[in-house]
Amino acid sequence: MDGQQCEFRRGDPVSWWADRDGRALDPGHPDAIERTGIIDAVCRHPADDSQIVAYLVTCRSAVAGTYLMTVRPDLGHQLTLLGVDQQPGTGEAEE
């Protein structure tokens, strides 16, 4: 994880890899689950407006319904912008 990320905006469809508890993982890790959702809010550092500290992402799950997840780049979450032809899935691993 190189720490280099572009800035995402509200409404952007994104994906990232994490374990079942939300901790950031690399895609090749055996416990990694690809999460997907839509950026709902961009949280900036109060003393430095150029620094993004978290994204609030709206996710959907067949079991949990719709929920808000905090994604923090400083904790290793690497967001990827999904293409127009890619819709966010359930946010959980497909069996």
N, CA, C and O atoms as a MOPAC input file, in Angstrom:
PM7 MOZYME 1SCF
protein

 N      0.85700 1    -1.17500 1     0.00000 1
 C      0.00000 1     0.00000 1     0.00000 1
 C      0.89400 1     1.22600 1     0.00000 1
 O      1.65500 1     1.44800 1     0.94100 1
 N      0.80200 1     2.01200 1    -1.04400 1
 C      1.75100 1     3.09600 1    -1.22800 1
 C      1.30900 1     4.43400 1    -0.65700 1
 O      2.11900 1     5.36100 1    -0.61200 1
 N      0.06800 1     4.57900 1    -0.22000 1
 C     -0.39800 1     5.82500 1     0.36000 1
 C     -0.79500 1     6.86900 1    -0.67200 1
 O     -1.35200 1     7.90300 1    -0.30300 1
 N     -0.52800 1     6.63400 1    -1.95800 1
 C     -0.91100 1     7.56400 1    -3.00000 1
 C     -2.35500 1     7.31000 1    -3.40900 1
 O     -2.70200 1     6.20900 1    -3.83700 1
 N     -3.19300 1     8.33000 1    -3.27500 1
 C     -4.58500 1     8.20100 1    -3.67000 1
 C     -5.05300 1     9.50500 1    -4.27800 1
 O     -4.57000 1    10.58400 1    -3.93300 1
 N     -6.00700 1     9.38400 1    -5.19400 1
 C     -6.61900 1    10.59000 1    -5.70900 1
 C     -7.71100 1    11.00500 1    -4.72800 1
 O     -8.03700 1    10.26700 1    -3.79800 1
 N     -8.25900 1    12.16700 1    -4.94000 1
 C     -9.32800 1    12.65100 1    -4.07800 1
 C    -10.66900 1    12.25400 1    -4.68200 1
 O    -10.91800 1    12.47100 1    -5.86800 1
 N    -11.51500 1    11.67800 1    -3.86400 1
 C    -12.83200 1    11.25400 1    -4.31100 1
 C    -13.86900 1    12.28200 1    -3.88800 1
 O    -13.64600 1    13.05900 1    -2.95900 1
 N    -15.00400 1    12.28100 1    -4.57700 1
 C    -16.06800 1    13.24300 1    -4.29300 1
 C    -17.35000 1    12.51500 1    -3.91900 1
 O    -17.50300 1    11.32100 1    -4.17600 1
 N    -18.25600 1    13.24900 1    -3.31500 1
 C    -19.56200 1    12.70900 1    -2.95700 1
 C    -20.24300 1    12.16200 1    -4.21500 1
 O    -20.28300 1    12.82800 1    -5.25000 1
 N    -20.77400 1    10.94800 1    -4.11100 1
 C    -21.45000 1    10.30900 1    -5.23900 1
 C    -20.57900 1     9.36400 1    -6.03900 1
 O    -21.09100 1     8.61600 1    -6.87200 1
 N    -19.25700 1     9.37900 1    -5.80400 1
 C    -18.36300 1     8.47700 1    -6.52900 1
 C    -18.57000 1     7.03500 1    -6.07700 1
 O    -18.59600 1     6.77200 1    -4.87400 1
 N    -18.72000 1     6.08700 1    -7.01700 1
 C    -18.77100 1     4.66900 1    -6.65100 1
 C    -17.33400 1     4.16000 1    -6.45200 1
 O    -16.48100 1     4.35500 1    -7.31700 1
 N    -17.07300 1     3.51600 1    -5.32300 1
 C    -15.71800 1     3.07800 1    -4.99900 1
 C    -15.69500 1     1.63200 1    -4.49700 1
 O    -16.71800 1     1.07300 1    -4.10300 1
 N    -14.50800 1     1.05500 1    -4.52300 1
 C    -14.28900 1    -0.26000 1    -3.91500 1
 C    -12.99700 1    -0.20100 1    -3.12800 1
 O    -12.15500 1     0.66200 1    -3.37800 1
 N    -12.82800 1    -1.11700 1    -2.17000 1
 C    -11.61800 1    -1.24600 1    -1.38100 1
 C    -11.61400 1    -2.64000 1    -0.76200 1
 O    -12.63200 1    -3.33100 1    -0.77100 1
 N    -10.47200 1    -3.04700 1    -0.22900 1
 C    -10.30800 1    -4.38200 1     0.35200 1
 C    -10.12200 1    -4.26100 1     1.85500 1
 O     -9.36400 1    -3.41700 1     2.33300 1
 N    -10.82700 1    -5.11900 1     2.60000 1
 C    -10.74600 1    -5.11200 1     4.05900 1
 C    -11.07800 1    -6.50400 1     4.58800 1
 O    -11.56000 1    -7.36200 1     3.84900 1
 N    -10.81600 1    -6.71400 1     5.87000 1
 C    -11.23000 1    -7.97300 1     6.48300 1
 C    -12.68900 1    -7.83300 1     6.94000 1
 O    -13.31300 1    -6.79600 1     6.71200 1
 N    -13.22000 1    -8.85500 1     7.57200 1
 C    -14.63500 1    -8.81800 1     7.94800 1
 C    -14.94300 1    -7.77000 1     9.00800 1
 O    -16.10300 1    -7.40800 1     9.20700 1
 N    -13.88700 1    -7.27000 1     9.70400 1
 C    -14.07000 1    -6.23100 1    10.71100 1
 C    -13.77400 1    -4.83800 1    10.17000 1
 O    -13.83500 1    -3.85900 1    10.91500 1
 N    -13.45200 1    -4.73700 1     8.87700 1
 C    -13.21800 1    -3.43900 1     8.25200 1
 C    -11.78000 1    -2.98300 1     8.20600 1
 O    -11.49900 1    -1.90600 1     7.68100 1
 N    -10.84600 1    -3.77400 1     8.74400 1
 C     -9.43900 1    -3.39100 1     8.70100 1
 C     -8.89300 1    -3.56600 1     7.29100 1
 O     -9.18400 1    -4.55800 1     6.62200 1
 N     -8.09900 1    -2.59700 1     6.84200 1
 C     -7.54700 1    -2.61600 1     5.48500 1
 C     -6.65500 1    -3.82400 1     5.25300 1
 O     -5.85100 1    -4.18800 1     6.11100 1
 N     -6.80100 1    -4.44600 1     4.08100 1
 C     -5.95800 1    -5.56500 1     3.66100 1
 C     -5.62200 1    -5.41200 1     2.18700 1
 O     -6.33700 1    -4.74700 1     1.43700 1
 N     -4.52800 1    -6.03700 1     1.78600 1
 C     -4.19300 1    -6.08900 1     0.37400 1
 C     -5.11000 1    -7.09900 1    -0.30400 1
 O     -5.54500 1    -8.05600 1     0.33600 1
 N     -5.41600 1    -6.90600 1    -1.59500 1
 C     -6.33400 1    -7.80600 1    -2.30100 1
 C     -5.93000 1    -9.27700 1    -2.27200 1
 O     -6.80400 1   -10.14400 1    -2.28300 1
 N     -4.65500 1    -9.58200 1    -2.23500 1
 C     -4.20500 1   -10.96500 1    -2.24500 1
 C     -4.26700 1   -11.67300 1    -0.89800 1
 O     -4.02800 1   -12.87800 1    -0.82400 1
 N     -4.57800 1   -10.95600 1     0.14400 1
 C     -4.62600 1   -11.56000 1     1.48400 1
 C     -5.78400 1   -12.55200 1     1.55600 1
 O     -6.85700 1   -12.27100 1     1.02300 1
 N     -5.59500 1   -13.71700 1     2.20900 1
 C     -6.65500 1   -14.73100 1     2.25000 1
 C     -7.94300 1   -14.27800 1     2.95100 1
 O     -9.01300 1   -14.81900 1     2.67100 1
 N     -7.85900 1   -13.30100 1     3.85300 1
 C     -9.04800 1   -12.81300 1     4.56000 1
 C     -9.66600 1   -11.57500 1     3.90400 1
 O    -10.63900 1   -11.02700 1     4.42100 1
 N     -9.11500 1   -11.13100 1     2.77500 1
 C     -9.57500 1    -9.89800 1     2.13200 1
 C    -10.94700 1   -10.07600 1     1.48200 1
 O    -11.21600 1   -11.06900 1     0.80600 1
 N    -11.79400 1    -9.09000 1     1.70900 1
 C    -13.12900 1    -9.02600 1     1.11400 1
 C    -13.19900 1    -7.71300 1     0.34400 1
 O    -12.84200 1    -6.66200 1     0.87600 1
 N    -13.65100 1    -7.76600 1    -0.89100 1
 C    -13.80500 1    -6.52800 1    -1.63700 1
 C    -15.09500 1    -5.85800 1    -1.19600 1
 O    -16.17500 1    -6.44300 1    -1.28200 1
 N    -14.97100 1    -4.62700 1    -0.72300 1
 C    -16.11500 1    -3.83300 1    -0.29400 1
 C    -16.41800 1    -2.80000 1    -1.37700 1
 O    -15.50700 1    -2.32600 1    -2.05600 1
 N    -17.67400 1    -2.45800 1    -1.53600 1
 C    -18.05900 1    -1.43700 1    -2.50700 1
 C    -19.11700 1    -0.52700 1    -1.90300 1
 O    -19.83200 1    -0.90900 1    -0.97700 1
 N    -19.20400 1     0.68000 1    -2.44300 1
 C    -20.21800 1     1.61500 1    -1.98300 1
 C    -20.11500 1     2.93400 1    -2.71400 1
 O    -19.34800 1     3.08200 1    -3.66600 1
 N    -20.89900 1     3.88400 1    -2.25600 1
 C    -20.94900 1     5.23200 1    -2.83900 1
 C    -20.47800 1     6.23100 1    -1.78000 1
 O    -20.95700 1     6.21100 1    -0.64600 1
 N    -19.53600 1     7.10800 1    -2.15600 1
 C    -19.05900 1     8.13700 1    -1.22700 1
 C    -20.24300 1     9.03000 1    -0.84700 1
 O    -20.89900 1     9.61300 1    -1.71100 1
 N    -20.50200 1     9.12600 1     0.45100 1
 C    -21.58200 1     9.96400 1     0.95800 1
 C    -21.04700 1    11.29300 1     1.49400 1
 O    -21.70800 1    12.32500 1     1.38000 1
 N    -19.83800 1    11.26300 1     2.08200 1
 C    -19.24200 1    12.48600 1     2.62900 1
 C    -17.72600 1    12.35300 1     2.63500 1
 O    -17.17700 1    11.25900 1     2.76800 1
 N    -17.06600 1    13.49300 1     2.48800 1
 C    -15.61400 1    13.57700 1     2.56600 1
 C    -15.29600 1    14.36200 1     3.83700 1
 O    -15.71800 1    15.51000 1     3.97700 1
 N    -14.55700 1    13.75200 1     4.76300 1
 C    -14.22200 1    14.39200 1     6.04600 1
 C    -12.79000 1    14.91100 1     5.98600 1
 O    -11.84800 1    14.15200 1     5.75700 1
 N    -12.64400 1    16.20800 1     6.19500 1
 C    -11.33100 1    16.84800 1     6.11700 1
 C    -10.82300 1    17.21500 1     7.50600 1
 O    -11.60100 1    17.39500 1     8.44300 1
 N     -9.50800 1    17.32200 1     7.61700 1
 C     -8.88500 1    17.71300 1     8.87800 1
 C     -9.29500 1    19.15200 1     9.19000 1
 O     -9.21500 1    20.00900 1     8.31100 1
 N     -9.73400 1    19.44000 1    10.42800 1
 C    -10.20500 1    20.79100 1    10.73900 1
 C     -9.12300 1    21.86800 1    10.61300 1
 O     -9.44100 1    23.02500 1    10.33500 1
 N     -7.86300 1    21.51000 1    10.81200 1
 C     -6.78400 1    22.49900 1    10.72900 1
 C     -6.12700 1    22.56000 1     9.35200 1
 O     -5.35000 1    23.47400 1     9.07600 1
 N     -6.43700 1    21.58600 1     8.48200 1
 C     -5.81500 1    21.52800 1     7.15900 1
 C     -6.83500 1    20.98900 1     6.16400 1
 O     -6.98700 1    19.77700 1     6.00900 1
 N     -7.52100 1    21.89000 1     5.50100 1
 C     -8.60700 1    21.52600 1     4.57900 1
 C     -8.14000 1    20.66100 1     3.40600 1
 O     -8.95900 1    20.01700 1     2.75000 1
 N     -6.84000 1    20.64100 1     3.14000 1
 C     -6.34100 1    19.82800 1     2.02500 1
 C     -6.15500 1    18.36200 1     2.42000 1
 O     -5.96000 1    17.51100 1     1.55300 1
 N     -6.21300 1    18.06200 1     3.71200 1
 C     -5.99300 1    16.69300 1     4.18700 1
 C     -7.32700 1    15.98100 1     4.43500 1
 O     -8.13600 1    16.42200 1     5.25200 1
 N     -7.54400 1    14.87200 1     3.71400 1
 C     -8.74800 1    14.06500 1     3.91000 1
 C     -8.44900 1    13.03700 1     4.98500 1
 O     -7.47900 1    12.28700 1     4.88000 1
 N     -9.28800 1    12.99900 1     6.02800 1
 C     -9.06300 1    12.05300 1     7.11300 1
 C     -9.97100 1    10.82800 1     7.01100 1
 O     -9.64800 1     9.77500 1     7.56000 1
 N    -11.09900 1    10.95400 1     6.31800 1
 C    -12.01000 1     9.80700 1     6.18400 1
 C    -13.02900 1    10.06800 1     5.08600 1
 O    -13.31600 1    11.20800 1     4.72200 1
 N    -13.56100 1     8.97000 1     4.57500 1
 C    -14.70800 1     9.01200 1     3.66900 1
 C    -15.83600 1     8.24700 1     4.35600 1
 O    -15.59900 1     7.18300 1     4.92800 1
 N    -17.03700 1     8.76500 1     4.30700 1
 C    -18.20600 1     8.02000 1     4.75200 1
 C    -18.82700 1     7.42500 1     3.49900 1
 O    -19.19900 1     8.15000 1     2.57600 1
 N    -18.93800 1     6.10800 1     3.47300 1
 C    -19.37100 1     5.39200 1     2.28000 1
 C    -20.66600 1     4.64400 1     2.58000 1
 O    -20.73800 1     3.87600 1     3.54000 1
 N    -21.68500 1     4.87200 1     1.75700 1
 C    -22.94700 1     4.14200 1     1.88400 1
 C    -22.78600 1     2.79600 1     1.20000 1
 O    -22.44900 1     2.72300 1     0.01800 1
 N    -23.03200 1     1.72400 1     1.96000 1
 C    -22.89300 1     0.35400 1     1.46400 1
 C    -24.24600 1    -0.34700 1     1.56800 1
 O    -25.12300 1     0.07800 1     2.31900 1
 N    -24.39700 1    -1.41200 1     0.81200 1
 C    -25.61600 1    -2.22300 1     0.85500 1
 C    -25.25500 1    -3.67300 1     1.08800 1
 O    -24.25500 1    -4.17800 1     0.57700 1
 N    -26.09200 1    -4.33000 1     1.87000 1
 C    -25.88900 1    -5.73700 1     2.16900 1
 C    -27.23300 1    -6.44200 1     2.16400 1
 O    -28.23300 1    -5.89600 1     2.63000 1
 N    -27.25200 1    -7.65200 1     1.63800 1
 C    -28.48800 1    -8.43500 1     1.63900 1
 C    -28.93800 1    -8.73100 1     3.06600 1
 O    -30.13500 1    -8.87300 1     3.31800 1
 N    -28.00000 1    -8.82300 1     3.99600 1
 C    -28.32100 1    -9.13500 1     5.38500 1
 C    -28.53600 1    -7.87300 1     6.22200 1
 O    -29.52900 1    -7.76700 1     6.94200 1
 N    -27.60500 1    -6.91200 1     6.12700 1
 C    -27.63700 1    -5.72700 1     6.98500 1
 C    -28.41700 1    -4.55800 1     6.38900 1
 O    -28.64400 1    -3.56700 1     7.08300 1
 N    -28.82900 1    -4.64300 1     5.13900 1
 C    -29.50700 1    -3.52400 1     4.49700 1
 C    -28.49700 1    -2.45900 1     4.10300 1
 O    -27.36700 1    -2.77500 1     3.72900 1
 N    -28.90100 1    -1.20400 1     4.18500 1
 C    -28.02000 1    -0.08700 1     3.85400 1
 C    -27.36800 1     0.42700 1     5.12800 1
 O    -28.03300 1     0.61100 1     6.14700 1
 N    -26.06200 1     0.65500 1     5.06100 1
 C    -25.34000 1     1.13800 1     6.23300 1
 C    -24.22200 1     2.06500 1     5.79600 1
 O    -23.82400 1     2.06300 1     4.63100 1
 N    -23.71700 1     2.85700 1     6.72800 1
 C    -22.64200 1     3.80200 1     6.47000 1
 C    -21.34900 1     3.24300 1     7.05100 1
 O    -21.31300 1     2.82600 1     8.20900 1
 N    -20.29000 1     3.23300 1     6.24800 1
 C    -18.99800 1     2.72000 1     6.70200 1
 C    -17.96800 1     3.83800 1     6.61700 1
 O    -17.94400 1     4.59600 1     5.64700 1
 N    -17.12000 1     3.94000 1     7.63100 1
 C    -16.03000 1     4.91200 1     7.63100 1
 C    -14.80700 1     4.26400 1     7.00300 1
 O    -14.37000 1     3.19900 1     7.43800 1
 N    -14.25900 1     4.90500 1     5.98300 1
 C    -13.07000 1     4.41000 1     5.28200 1
 C    -11.97500 1     5.44900 1     5.48500 1
 O    -12.12400 1     6.60800 1     5.10000 1
 N    -10.86300 1     5.01400 1     6.10100 1
 C     -9.79300 1     5.94700 1     6.45400 1
 C     -8.51200 1     5.63900 1     5.69400 1
 O     -7.88200 1     4.60900 1     5.93200 1
 N     -8.12100 1     6.52200 1     4.78100 1
 C     -6.87500 1     6.32400 1     4.04000 1
 C     -5.65000 1     6.23200 1     4.95600 1
 O     -4.70100 1     5.51700 1     4.63600 1
 N     -5.65400 1     6.94100 1     6.08300 1
 C     -4.50200 1     6.91200 1     6.98400 1
 C     -4.32800 1     5.55600 1     7.67200 1
 O     -3.26700 1     5.27600 1     8.23100 1
 N     -5.36500 1     4.71500 1     7.63200 1
 C     -5.26600 1     3.37000 1     8.20200 1
 C     -5.04800 1     2.30900 1     7.11900 1
 O     -5.18600 1     1.11300 1     7.37700 1
 N     -4.70700 1     2.75600 1     5.90800 1
 C     -4.34000 1     1.83700 1     4.84500 1
 C     -5.42700 1     1.49100 1     3.85100 1
 O     -5.16800 1     0.73900 1     2.91100 1
 N     -6.63800 1     2.01000 1     4.02000 1
 C     -7.69400 1     1.73500 1     3.04800 1
 C     -7.33300 1     2.40400 1     1.72400 1
 O     -7.10500 1     3.61200 1     1.66600 1
 N     -7.28500 1     1.60400 1     0.66900 1
 C     -6.95700 1     2.09000 1    -0.66900 1
 C     -8.21100 1     2.04400 1    -1.52700 1
 O     -8.59500 1     0.98300 1    -2.01900 1
 N     -8.84000 1     3.18200 1    -1.70500 1
 C    -10.05900 1     3.25600 1    -2.51000 1
 C     -9.73000 1     3.24000 1    -3.99800 1
 O     -8.71700 1     3.78600 1    -4.43400 1
 N    -10.60500 1     2.60600 1    -4.76000 1
 C    -10.50800 1     2.57800 1    -6.21400 1
 C    -11.83600 1     3.06800 1    -6.78200 1
 O    -12.90000 1     2.60400 1    -6.37300 1
 N    -11.77200 1     3.99100 1    -7.71000 1
 C    -12.97700 1     4.49200 1    -8.36100 1
 C    -13.50800 1     3.42600 1    -9.31300 1
 O    -12.76500 1     2.90400 1   -10.14400 1
 N    -14.78900 1     3.10700 1    -9.18900 1
 C    -15.41100 1     2.13400 1   -10.08100 1
 C    -15.82200 1     2.81500 1   -11.37900 1
 O    -16.20300 1     3.98500 1   -11.37600 1
 N    -15.74600 1     2.09500 1   -12.47200 1
 C    -16.12700 1     2.62300 1   -13.77000 1
 C    -17.62800 1     2.76300 1   -13.90400 1
 O    -18.38600 1     2.26200 1   -13.07400 1
 N    -18.05100 1     3.44300 1   -14.94900 1
 C    -19.47000 1     3.68000 1   -15.19700 1
 C    -20.23000 1     2.36500 1   -15.34500 1
 O    -21.38200 1     2.25800 1   -14.92400 1
 N    -19.58100 1     1.36200 1   -15.94600 1
 C    -20.23900 1     0.07200 1   -16.15900 1
 C    -20.21500 1    -0.82700 1   -14.92200 1
 O    -20.80500 1    -1.90700 1   -14.92700 1
 N    -19.53900 1    -0.38600 1   -13.87400 1
 C    -19.46700 1    -1.16900 1   -12.63600 1
 C    -20.35700 1    -0.52800 1   -11.58200 1
 O    -20.17600 1     0.64100 1   -11.24200 1
 N    -21.29600 1    -1.27000 1   -11.07600 1
 C    -22.15400 1    -0.78400 1   -10.01400 1
 C    -21.68500 1    -1.38300 1    -8.70300 1
 O    -21.28500 1    -2.54700 1    -8.67500 1
 N    -21.72000 1    -0.62100 1    -7.61400 1
 C    -21.35800 1    -1.20800 1    -6.33700 1
 C    -22.22100 1    -2.42300 1    -6.04800 1
 O    -23.43600 1    -2.40700 1    -6.24200 1
 N    -21.56400 1    -3.47800 1    -5.57800 1
 C    -22.28500 1    -4.70700 1    -5.22600 1
 C    -22.87600 1    -4.61900 1    -3.84000 1
 O    -23.29800 1    -3.54700 1    -3.40600 1
 N    -22.90900 1    -5.71500 1    -3.15800 1
 C    -23.50300 1    -5.74600 1    -1.83300 1
 C    -22.54300 1    -5.27000 1    -0.76600 1
 O    -22.96500 1    -5.02100 1     0.36300 1
 N    -21.26300 1    -5.13400 1    -1.08300 1
 C    -20.28900 1    -4.75400 1    -0.08300 1
 C    -19.76500 1    -5.95800 1     0.68100 1
 O    -18.97300 1    -5.81100 1     1.61100 1
 N    -20.20100 1    -7.13400 1     0.29500 1
 C    -19.76800 1    -8.36400 1     0.94900 1
 C    -19.25500 1    -9.33300 1    -0.10200 1
 O    -19.54900 1    -9.19700 1    -1.28900 1
 N    -18.50100 1   -10.29500 1     0.34200 1
 C    -17.95300 1   -11.29800 1    -0.58500 1
 C    -19.09000 1   -12.11900 1    -1.18100 1
 O    -20.03900 1   -12.49200 1    -0.49200 1
 N    -18.97000 1   -12.38700 1    -2.46500 1
 C    -19.94800 1   -13.23200 1    -3.13500 1
 C    -19.55900 1   -14.68100 1    -2.90400 1
 O    -18.38500 1   -15.02900 1    -3.03200 1
 N    -20.48900 1   -15.50700 1    -2.57700 1
 C    -20.22300 1   -16.92900 1    -2.33200 1
 C    -20.31200 1   -17.69400 1    -3.62800 1
 O    -20.12100 1   -18.91000 1    -3.64100 1

